[in-house]
Amino acid sequence: MSARPLTARAPNESSLPAHGARRTRTTATPKAPLTSRLDEYDPPIEALNDYMEVRPPGAVNALRDAIGALLDAGTSEQRLAELWLKEGNAYYDPRSDSTTMTDWFRIMLSTPNR
């Protein structure tokens, strides 16, 4: 699976809005995909929407293919959590919102392309 996992790490914490502040969209071109912490997205799926806005369609499709393959293979909840949180370096753990990892991956897969 060559798709790069969705991540939400900030290179410079001082440039981020206060915790809990909603990230606002601008017409300026983003410097890099998903440079904000995931807790700045409300709802969290907005991080994926931003990813799709700044990545080329081929990268988005590769991510969709990788997610679909994981779900089709019946990947365990534990492995999905490892992929998302550890290998993908994501801050958001959907289980904290009573969402299984499988359901989170399905939500990501069902998000329409922009």
Secondary structure, DSSP 8 states (H G I E B T S, - for coil): ----------S-GGGS--TT------SS--SSTT-S-GGG-SSTTHHHHHHHHHS-HHHHHHHHHHHHHHHHTT--HHHHHIIIIIIS--S--GGGGT--HHHHHHHHHHS---
